[in-house]
């Protein structure tokens, strides 16, 4: 039996599978849990696993830094320890991956219909691949090519310093530094809460008129989702400007990561936000910001930049880890 999971601050998905002698996977059981409703990860395992089930391999993608195969989850009070899980599940084949490592591996198993090319000038090449995913936070990983196969490397690149690219973004950095009280990372902007930060910046700085629908929103409604939705629909001028800034900064950071890991194999974009703002990503601003790197424009303008439409990508990576 293969036990795999995608462990996040909002939800956790566990899957139990078998693999045939021909290598085909068959899912026996899969369940989604609300992570916040459980004080510890063990309670999910006890509920999910049949009593006495024999487990051959275990791989979990976890939202948090994995150090020495231990992970204190970023937005949960859970501590996962691979050595303890080996004893608990009676198998030596246990691996904890950062959630973006799992997503990166999952990208390698997606069919072409799950991927959308964002760069109309892309030329297929072999080599290392950069992986970014904007969602609750901004995750970044690297698929390192050794000449024979890919190896996923997790990073905390989403927490690196935000670098403005124009006068408006200069003003944004000063605003956010004062609002947040110090260091401003890309994750403060290129993530769900980033829509609110950008909206508040434009309104507070007198650069746009506040949106009536956003102003009247009830406390239990998702402000970030509404801003992005109105921006994509072109239904409010302020929200449209928010979306433009979001796309510009997302594209610029994707280009940064591509340069830092020399991703000649291209870039994969994952996470929940990309598919929701797909029209904005396709209209050209993203790729313009991506390749606007001075002397390295010729290299970047031919890189493949593919967006994943499959929300199960991290789980797919965890399922296939021991097969990679």
C-alpha positions as CSV (number, residue, x, y, z in Angstrom):
1,X,0.0,0.0,0.0
2,X,1.1,3.6,-0.8
3,X,0.1,6.3,1.7
4,X,0.4,9.8,0.4
5,X,-0.8,13.2,1.5
6,X,-1.0,16.9,0.8
7,X,-0.9,18.6,4.2
8,X,-1.8,22.3,4.2
9,X,-2.9,24.9,6.7
10,X,-6.4,24.9,5.4
11,X,-7.0,21.3,4.3
12,X,-5.2,18.0,4.3
13,X,-5.8,15.3,1.6
14,X,-4.8,11.7,2.4
15,X,-4.8,9.0,-0.2
16,X,-4.3,5.2,0.0
17,X,-3.3,3.4,-3.2
18,X,-1.9,0.2,-4.7
19,X,0.4,-0.1,-7.7
20,X,0.0,-3.0,-10.1
21,X,2.9,-5.0,-11.5
22,X,2.5,-3.0,-14.6
23,X,3.0,0.2,-12.6
24,X,-0.6,1.4,-12.8
25,X,-2.0,3.1,-9.7
26,X,-5.3,2.3,-8.1
27,X,-6.8,4.5,-5.4
28,X,-8.5,2.6,-2.6
29,X,-9.5,5.5,-0.4
30,X,-9.1,9.3,-0.4
31,X,-10.4,11.8,2.1
32,X,-10.1,15.6,2.6
33,X,-9.9,17.0,6.2
34,X,-10.2,20.5,7.5
35,X,-6.7,20.9,9.0
36,X,-7.8,23.5,11.6
37,X,-10.2,21.1,13.2
38,X,-7.5,18.8,14.4
39,X,-5.0,19.5,17.2
40,X,-2.5,17.0,15.8
41,X,-1.8,15.1,12.6
42,X,-2.1,11.7,14.4
43,X,-5.8,12.1,14.7
44,X,-6.2,12.2,10.9
45,X,-4.1,9.1,10.5
46,X,-6.2,7.2,13.1
47,X,-9.4,8.2,11.3
48,X,-8.1,7.5,7.8
49,X,-6.1,4.3,8.0
50,X,-8.0,0.9,8.3
51,X,-6.9,-1.0,11.5
52,X,-4.0,-3.3,10.7
53,X,-3.4,-1.9,7.2
54,X,0.1,-2.8,5.9
55,X,1.8,0.2,4.5
56,X,4.7,-0.1,2.0
57,X,5.7,3.5,1.5
58,X,4.6,6.9,2.8
59,X,5.2,10.4,1.4
60,X,3.6,13.6,2.6
61,X,3.9,17.1,1.1
62,X,3.8,19.5,4.0
63,X,3.2,23.3,4.1
64,X,6.3,24.2,6.0
65,X,10.1,23.9,6.1
66,X,11.4,20.3,6.3
67,X,14.7,20.1,8.1
68,X,16.3,16.7,8.9
69,X,13.0,15.1,7.9
70,X,11.1,16.9,10.6
71,X,8.5,19.7,9.9
72,X,6.8,22.1,12.3
73,X,3.9,23.2,10.0
74,X,3.8,26.9,9.4
75,X,0.1,27.6,10.0
76,X,-0.8,24.6,12.3
77,X,0.5,23.3,15.6
78,X,1.5,20.0,14.0
79,X,5.0,18.4,14.2
80,X,5.7,15.7,11.7
81,X,8.7,13.5,12.2
82,X,9.7,10.9,9.6
83,X,11.5,8.7,12.1
84,X,8.4,8.6,14.3
85,X,6.2,7.8,11.3
86,X,8.5,4.9,10.4
87,X,7.8,3.3,13.7
88,X,4.1,4.2,13.8
89,X,3.5,2.8,10.3
90,X,6.0,0.0,10.4
91,X,7.9,0.9,7.2
92,X,11.3,2.3,6.4
93,X,10.1,4.1,3.3
94,X,8.8,7.4,4.7
95,X,9.6,10.8,3.2
96,X,8.5,14.3,4.1
97,X,8.6,16.9,1.4
98,X,8.0,20.6,1.5
99,X,4.7,21.2,-0.3
100,X,6.4,22.9,-3.2
101,X,8.8,20.0,-3.6
102,X,5.8,17.7,-3.9
103,X,4.1,20.1,-6.3
104,X,7.3,20.3,-8.4
105,X,7.4,16.5,-8.7
106,X,3.7,16.3,-9.5
107,X,4.2,18.7,-12.4
108,X,6.3,15.9,-14.1
109,X,3.3,13.6,-14.1
110,X,0.7,15.9,-15.5
111,X,-0.8,15.3,-18.9
112,X,-0.4,18.1,-21.4
113,X,-4.1,19.0,-21.2
114,X,-3.5,20.0,-17.5
115,X,-0.9,22.6,-18.6
116,X,-1.3,25.9,-20.4
117,X,1.7,27.6,-22.1
118,X,1.9,31.3,-21.1
119,X,4.8,32.1,-23.5
120,X,3.8,32.1,-27.2
121,X,7.5,32.3,-28.1
122,X,8.5,29.2,-26.0
123,X,11.0,26.8,-27.4
124,X,11.2,23.3,-25.8
125,X,14.5,22.7,-24.0
126,X,15.9,20.3,-21.5
127,X,17.3,21.4,-18.2
128,X,16.5,22.6,-14.7
129,X,12.9,23.9,-14.2
130,X,11.8,26.7,-11.8
131,X,8.5,26.1,-9.9
132,X,6.3,28.9,-8.3
133,X,2.9,28.7,-6.8
134,X,0.8,31.6,-5.5
135,X,-2.0,30.6,-3.1
136,X,-2.3,31.2,0.6
137,X,1.4,32.0,0.4
138,X,4.1,32.0,-2.3
139,X,5.9,28.8,-2.7
140,X,9.0,28.2,-4.8
141,X,11.0,25.1,-5.7
142,X,13.5,23.9,-8.2
143,X,13.5,20.7,-10.4
144,X,17.2,20.1,-10.8
145,X,18.1,18.2,-14.0
146,X,21.2,15.9,-13.6
147,X,21.2,14.7,-17.2
148,X,19.1,11.7,-16.5
149,X,16.3,12.6,-14.1
150,X,14.8,15.5,-12.1
151,X,15.4,16.1,-8.4
152,X,13.0,18.4,-6.5
153,X,14.7,21.0,-4.2
154,X,12.5,22.9,-1.8
155,X,13.2,26.6,-1.0
156,X,11.8,29.4,1.0
157,X,12.2,31.8,-1.9
158,X,8.8,33.4,-1.5
159,X,10.2,35.1,1.6
160,X,13.0,36.9,-0.2
161,X,13.0,40.7,-0.5
162,X,10.5,42.4,-2.8
163,X,12.4,44.3,-5.5
164,X,10.3,47.2,-7.1
165,X,10.6,47.6,-10.9
166,X,9.1,51.0,-11.4
167,X,8.1,54.2,-9.5
168,X,4.7,52.8,-8.6
169,X,6.2,49.7,-7.1
170,X,8.8,51.9,-5.3
171,X,5.9,53.6,-3.6
172,X,4.3,50.3,-2.8
173,X,7.4,49.1,-1.0
174,X,7.5,52.2,1.2
175,X,3.8,51.8,1.9
176,X,4.1,48.1,2.8
177,X,7.2,48.6,4.9
178,X,5.3,51.0,7.1
179,X,2.2,48.9,7.2
180,X,3.9,45.6,8.0
181,X,6.6,47.1,10.1
182,X,9.8,45.9,8.5
183,X,10.8,43.4,5.9
184,X,8.6,43.1,2.8
185,X,8.7,39.8,1.0
186,X,7.3,38.8,-2.4
187,X,4.8,36.6,-0.4
188,X,3.2,39.8,1.0
189,X,2.1,40.7,-2.5
190,X,2.0,37.5,-4.6
191,X,-0.4,35.5,-2.5
192,X,-4.1,35.6,-1.5
193,X,-3.6,38.5,1.0
194,X,-1.6,40.3,-1.6
195,X,-4.8,41.4,-3.4
196,X,-5.9,43.2,-0.2
197,X,-2.5,44.8,0.3
198,X,-2.4,46.1,-3.3
199,X,-6.0,47.4,-3.0
200,X,-5.4,49.2,0.3
201,X,-2.2,50.7,-1.2
202,X,-4.0,52.2,-4.2
203,X,-6.9,53.5,-2.1
204,X,-4.8,54.8,0.9
205,X,-2.4,56.5,-1.4
206,X,-5.2,58.2,-3.4
207,X,-4.2,56.4,-6.6
208,X,-7.7,54.8,-7.1
209,X,-11.3,55.2,-6.0
210,X,-12.4,52.5,-3.5
211,X,-14.7,49.8,-4.9
212,X,-18.3,50.0,-3.5
213,X,-18.7,46.2,-3.5
214,X,-15.4,45.7,-1.6
215,X,-16.3,48.5,0.9
216,X,-19.7,46.9,1.6
217,X,-18.4,43.3,1.9
218,X,-19.4,41.5,5.1
219,X,-16.7,40.2,7.5
220,X,-17.3,36.6,6.7
221,X,-16.8,37.0,2.9
222,X,-13.4,36.6,1.2
223,X,-12.2,40.1,0.4
224,X,-9.2,38.9,-1.6
225,X,-11.3,36.6,-3.8
226,X,-13.8,39.5,-4.6
227,X,-11.0,41.9,-5.5
228,X,-9.4,39.4,-7.9
229,X,-12.8,38.4,-9.3
230,X,-13.8,42.0,-10.1
231,X,-10.4,42.6,-11.5
232,X,-10.6,39.7,-13.9
233,X,-14.1,40.7,-15.0
234,X,-13.1,44.3,-15.5
235,X,-16.0,45.3,-13.3
236,X,-14.2,47.9,-11.2
237,X,-11.3,50.2,-12.1
238,X,-9.5,49.9,-8.8
239,X,-9.6,46.1,-8.8
240,X,-8.4,46.1,-12.4
241,X,-5.3,48.1,-11.3
242,X,-4.8,45.7,-8.4
243,X,-4.8,42.7,-10.8
244,X,-2.3,44.4,-13.2
245,X,0.1,45.1,-10.3
246,X,-0.3,41.5,-9.0
247,X,0.4,40.0,-12.5
248,X,3.4,42.4,-13.1
249,X,5.1,41.4,-9.8
250,X,4.3,37.7,-10.1
251,X,5.9,37.7,-13.6
252,X,8.9,39.6,-12.4
253,X,9.5,37.1,-9.5
254,X,9.0,34.2,-11.8
255,X,11.8,35.6,-14.0
256,X,14.0,36.1,-10.9
257,X,13.7,32.5,-10.0
258,X,14.4,31.4,-13.6
259,X,17.6,33.3,-13.5
260,X,18.7,32.2,-10.1
261,X,18.5,28.5,-10.9
262,X,19.2,29.0,-14.7
263,X,16.0,27.1,-15.6
264,X,16.7,26.3,-19.2
265,X,14.0,23.7,-19.0
266,X,11.4,26.4,-18.3
267,X,9.1,27.4,-15.5
268,X,6.0,25.7,-14.0
269,X,3.4,27.9,-12.3
270,X,1.1,26.2,-9.7
271,X,-1.1,27.2,-6.9
272,X,-4.8,28.1,-6.6
273,X,-4.6,31.7,-7.8
274,X,-3.2,31.1,-11.3
275,X,-6.2,29.4,-12.8
276,X,-8.6,32.0,-11.3
277,X,-6.8,34.9,-13.0
278,X,-5.9,33.0,-16.2
279,X,-7.2,35.7,-18.6
280,X,-4.9,38.2,-17.0
281,X,-1.9,35.9,-17.2
282,X,-2.5,35.3,-20.9
283,X,-2.8,38.9,-22.0
284,X,0.9,39.6,-22.0
285,X,1.8,41.5,-18.8
286,X,3.0,38.4,-17.0
287,X,5.5,37.5,-19.7
288,X,6.6,41.1,-20.3
289,X,7.6,41.4,-16.6
290,X,9.1,37.9,-16.7
291,X,11.5,38.6,-19.5
292,X,12.3,42.2,-18.6
293,X,15.8,41.4,-17.3
294,X,18.0,43.6,-19.4
295,X,20.8,41.6,-21.0
296,X,19.1,38.3,-20.3
297,X,15.9,39.1,-22.2
298,X,17.0,36.9,-25.1
299,X,17.3,33.8,-22.9
300,X,14.1,34.4,-21.0
301,X,11.9,35.2,-24.0
302,X,12.2,31.6,-25.3
303,X,11.7,29.8,-22.0
304,X,8.5,27.7,-21.7
305,X,6.3,29.0,-18.9
306,X,3.4,26.5,-18.1
307,X,0.5,27.0,-15.7
308,X,-0.9,23.9,-14.0
309,X,-4.7,23.7,-13.9
310,X,-4.7,20.6,-11.7
311,X,-5.3,21.3,-8.0
312,X,-4.1,17.8,-7.1
313,X,-0.5,18.4,-8.3
314,X,1.2,18.3,-4.9
315,X,-0.7,15.0,-4.0
316,X,0.3,13.5,-7.4
317,X,3.9,14.4,-6.5
318,X,3.7,12.7,-3.1
319,X,2.1,9.6,-4.6
320,X,4.9,9.2,-7.2
321,X,7.8,10.1,-5.0
322,X,9.2,6.6,-4.5
323,X,8.6,5.9,-8.2
324,X,10.7,9.0,-9.3
